[in-house]
Amino acid sequence: MRWLVAIAVCLSALVGSAWADDQLKPEEVRQKYDETLVQLRAAQDRKAELAQENQKLVLENQRLVRETQQLTARIAEVEKLLPQMQMQIDSKQKECESFTDAAYFWRWRYLAWTAFLEQFPALQSQWEMYLDHSLPADTSSPWRDANWPYSALVVNAL
């Protein structure tokens, strides 16, 4: 029985001291309250900052979505024009090829004509006289190029 009484006394002493530790002084309670308030205000301030940052990000996201939609629409317009542009490029390439063929033909024709005229000096002098008198006076010298086929080749090569 003594053992039971000794255990009961020890238990009551422990419970009493634990209960005494739980009792805080008013200054400690006030200090803990103030610390908790500071932490709460800091958390609320951070929450407000995060809300502002979130609002800015939402606005930036909306702006980027609008820009993306505008660019997507512009890309669609350009893609619609692409076949027309390709057709124009093809037609211009064909036209350029035909002009190249014609220029080649006339260049060789001119070379053959000058070679023919060199064989007949009298005909060559008559031809030159014809060219000199058939053209107006102000256009004869700059229009006529003595090195024509070769000067055209040099200009086109550049």
Steps between C-alpha positions, in 0.01 A plus 500: 500500500783728568602458148170624378514808716857573387399470133196722555715767668756492219231524238331792668834679532573451132152610393519803728837607365385448140188705567714768658721509188196549281407809694667789315557837638300785346816657356589178324146468366512859376842444338383182326185684388708784354734255324201319356353830380830595333513162327136533395558850357811378315301210356215735398748744341664217309158376394413850371834521312439162343148606401641813332766297320233253395283783365795637303571155361134456404505831311829410330359159409189661348716741300714214371190300406368797299835542325514129425151511351592802286820334380316177427246694293781677314673167432173363360471804269857456379446129446198583284719730289779246468354305203439824308853615567639165392301519176634851437855385567457210259357723228781753545759223480345374176490855364865549595594174327320609184678838507830322551431276202401798287808696604719202423337464157542868411857511629602213274301649217690828536834320515411309182396825331826676593700198382308511173564874460873452561511272197351775283665837580291691244179371650633580848568864405153526342345353816686747721393786275142380522517491880658845515235660279193307616527602864437850636819699555476516879457121550756355261811510717376383841260248353754323289755299693791368296569231761133413551494125543808505720394802704162334569675184615722696741207695645291183545794320659520759778 
